[in-house]
Amino acid sequence: MRKNYDDITNSEKRDAFAGSLKRSEYISWIRKIGLSMIVGLLLTGVAEAVTYYSRTTGNWNSNSTWSTSSGGSAGSAFPVAGDIVIIERGYTVTVTADALCTSITFSGTNSSNALVINSSVSLTVSGAVTLNSDSGSDTKCGISGAGTLNCATVSVGQSGTNPSSNRSTTMTLTLLYFNCSETFTLNA
């Protein structure tokens, strides 16, 4: 006697389904479902980039070095992969452990913003390292140390800035290892 589908219990349905597949097909099916669930969880956990501003001289991996607003109070975290970094106000940030971020911009006028990368340490910037010009004053930054800076691009100065008089934009690199994978641009 054949049963109506609505009259079959859930365990009978599961057994019938599992019996219709070979053991290897069943395991493959379960793995695909598990993988789909993991991918879904990872995609929902993707965080948005945070912009971090240096707020004092200090170590990269110290929350007290960073703020999420220019001139703001200490943050609750430090920059990681995907985040945007702005070193400003003449502060020096020291990288003491391997670190990652999306971009670094040196900002501010009449100040020497600095980045120091310690020995045996790498800072990897997936995008640009930038020093923008200022129309009203000289702009400068320094990147130094016995570590490694890896980045996609470097840009010094910016097109279209009309200084009120002779101004300079100076980026000084004194690193043991410097790797720029794409372009190094000097703008007038």
Protein Blocks (a to p, Z undefined) as FASTA:
>chain_A
ZZdfklpcfklmmmmmmmmpcfklmmmmmmmmmmmmmmmmmmmmpccddddddfbdcdfk
lmklpccbehiacdfbdcdehiacddeehiacddfbdcddfbdcdedehiacdddddehi
acddfbbcdddddfkbccddddedjbdcddfbdcedjehiacfbdcddddddddfbdcdf
kbccddZZ
